[in-house]
């Protein structure tokens, strides 16, 4: 049986070297402080995202630039599976593939959103469609076929060979009935995280503990995100939360979240709950009225940002600890995702001329 | 070159009205490493009459730097590198007002924005057409393609053929263009125009409605109409992409039109920015300004003449030798070392004289190896030259092959060629690319060393083409040599140990010189690498050599040698009591024993560590012998193509693998065995503000 050192030695060295090339805070600051969008974009010239600058120069299109950034990010992360296949064991290979599957699911969800817009809501998608990442298919499913599917039955037929086929089959009728894509997105996330957790169960005990911890924070962030979206977009936000929330969060399980949400002051309760468990003082409003849904949504969005920060804190902790674990892979993924997210946020912020302090708050 | 350059400290006091002239002249000279006078002189630190400027210079500096960066971005957008600044920019540059510069910028930025807007619109058209194109078959055979011929991806497409009134064609085209669809006019008969429309099925409803509004009548068209439409789509896409390309190319042209103006603005702003940087380092009184900092002693006269000239004699210059401050620092440092009391950091004047390493340009790669480890403390030996010699000797001994050395030289030249080619690029090099110039120069040096040792060993790509000038390394390793200075692998090992002893002794010698110059007598005597440690090492080396020459049978019985080990070891016991002036004798004993253990084991390990030089040299030769054997096995009846391939690949592998190993191990030996004996990496790099500053 191979030792963790021999399994992770190469991967650890390779990924740490890559982590060191992640765009530093100083560059992000320069991008924020740039006087023009043109300047912001060109700061990326000396980074891994230089092809995105080229894309901007050739098209003048922010969305094309974003598309290129996402493409670069996904291709870079997919290279990790090449390294795991060379030097690790089947459990790690399978787990890494599962982690990478999230990008396919993100692409699929984007395609499903466009399909929903077009087929269910009858809106034009022509302005958005070109900016869909087409580089990969999801389990033999092309993005084109999803977007162009005429009906939900065709969509079900298209996905019948995918591992998540039953999820689509069960959730789509609800999507059509409720005229909301929310049930399908929740079902796909639930399927993904359950599969990811069962894949993590095959790892060694040390790896499993680290993976469960990091996945737990992701689940917390997703639960809060759902709550935020419910509050922001849906009027029936209070009902049936527990059914939608994912189990396995590091900080709060669905039961506790449900209890906090059913109170008169959900945002305050949640902020207190997470704040106490994360050791951070709550910044939620002291007085919260039912009518202040905007305020509640802002508080919850702040909580979401807080959880992202917690994930990064955990990543740094993992990177500072024993080096030969799955933690380095998960930390690399989290840091790279954060990098792309921050770059795209800054680009959008500068493009739409958002004030610096507001932009900083979004990072 | 041997020591860091001698520095002098200057305090220049002049009237406020000469502030600009002074900062400009200091920038032109580019020699002053600025320091805040209050950190140098503890008396002045409490003087309320002396203060930093009100932040105006810093604010102006920030504003100008922001505009300068905008100019830089525009140049970058145009694909032009950052301009260089010459001395002439200081006096004769076109004066550029910041607001004027901003106006130039804004005008250009507006034009660039306009182009970007056009690019965006064009891209949306391209996107729509590409959406259709990706579902159609390739160009080949399209000519005779009809509707039925489109199968690949055709599931998403809707192809309609028919006619519309000729006068409605333009209107139809305007509507259709808003969808991912292509309209092709085939021909005209009477007042009807025959068209093919290829669109996406998902837009069927909208397109059908548009066609209905335009009195479209569905009709079957001749075979090949659809193929023609695909060609038309391809042509249209090509045209749009060409237009997009020309827009993208127009931006650099636009910038190029204003390039000289932009470069001038950039230079002027940069000079102003640097001047404000200098002024922000001044301290001031009510009517005077004070500039203080370090300069190389050799420049004293030049600086004095220049400053007196620009201030028309209204300047007071006070010069101090670095040693005046250095003494103070050592005194404070010793106090801190020996005192048990806590001394707040704020009360200790932080006087650090910057170190300037003055080596010829040719030795820059080795200087980088030194500074990568640390900046030598002021007044100590700059080991760059010695590192160059030691590094190259070690590399040569490990990689002694003239052929392989030649390959390294060629690789170095290729790297330098690439660097020169890239010099005009607007995008700064990143990652490994930033190290290529230095690595290339290092490869040239290492290649040269390998060529020299290769000739000494008579090794050319693993073959003995010419007789060796020193000894036949390959022959020794293969066991063929029975005469000469080096006959066996043990002789090679012995050689490298002697080499190690030389390097370590050199390190000790440098350390003693540094400590004596710094008047750190206690460390000179009692440190592990001090005189006592050195005597123990020297005696140990002689004892070991005699023991080895007796065939590891008997230790030498010389009482002098014995006393050279025992007496310094006993004297070392005094270190703790003398240093701490008190404490527990048991602790002294413990510390003494640990110190002795460290000296004996440390020096032994350091010396034996040099055997790796022999190890890697032997590995280099052995690998080449192995590849020759493999080649021989592949071609038992003479040299064939397989043998050539094996030898080429074998040589390549050895060059890469051994080159890397030898480079790393040479560095390791320098850092851990040589530097650990003498290097004081506590220096601060001499960084004057000059026009060359990036």
Interface residues (C-beta under 8 A of the other chain):
Chain A: X21 X34 X35 X36 X38 X39 X42 X45 X46 X47 X50 X57 X58 X59 X60 X61 X64 X118 X125 X126 X127 X129 X130 X144 X147 X148 X150
Chain B: X66 X69 X70 X73 X74 X76 X77 X109 X112 X113 X115 X116 X117 X118 X119 X120 X123 X124 X127 X128 X130 X131 X134 X135 X153 X155 X156 X178 X179 X180 X200 X201 X202 X203 X244 X245 X247 X248 X251 X427 X428 X430 X431
